[in-house]
């Protein structure tokens, strides 16, 4: 792990200092500072992943400390000790949940920022802070929720059929993930980013571990970032772009 002066992004530090020295300090600004700090760490050129060895994924070998998602400077990070009380099957389910929440948060962060700046649907009638867009759409097009819930149901059905045990396969009262299923591996890779020959469930390659760790880190950052954006919009009902404009970044689009 190396860090040189050239790696520092002074604009990020100045932006953080502006937040911390302002006369008002909302709780959501703390989320912004945390998110900026994490994005700085993840963007340093000398940043190294702490887990680059082949990871054994056979159920008898599954150990929390060997899973992808560990990065310097913390390495294996479980201060509360959740992994100490989990069996192997439950550990896989928790990793599946973390990946799913991270992916949803990454989509949400892009969607919130895009919808507040560009919204061509419904004749441009949807405006303001993105946390109120669903309510506005429901007033214009009531079947909207049916479409959304149907789309979510299709994704969940595909996920369950791909990775979860059937009634005949389960060995406990509750269905768990299949033994040869790698958490988060739905086979959806339209851009071909997944390394070749990485569908070996007995041993995941170092390249796959590297890519999966990047996905986990970006998902974790997105969950923190989305929480901060929602909190800020609930506080003053202004858009995220409006907050950027208040601090000299871009054009404002004000809330409701």
LINQUIVEN-V562240 format. One record per run of one state. SS is the DSSP state (~ for helix, > for strand, _ for the rest). FROM is the first residue (numbers start at 1). LEN is the number of residues. If there is no record, write none. Layout:
ss,from,len
SS,FROM,LEN
SS,FROM,LEN
//
This chain:
ss,from,len
_,1,4
~,5,3
_,8,2
~,10,12
_,22,5
~,27,17
_,44,5
>,49,1
_,50,5
>,55,2
_,57,2
~,59,3
_,62,2
~,64,3
_,67,4
>,71,1
_,72,3
>,75,1
_,76,6
~,82,4
_,86,2
~,88,30
_,118,3
~,121,4
_,125,5
~,130,11
_,141,3
~,144,20
>,164,1
_,165,12
>,177,1
_,178,25
>,203,2
_,205,1
~,206,31
_,237,3
~,240,7
_,247,10
//
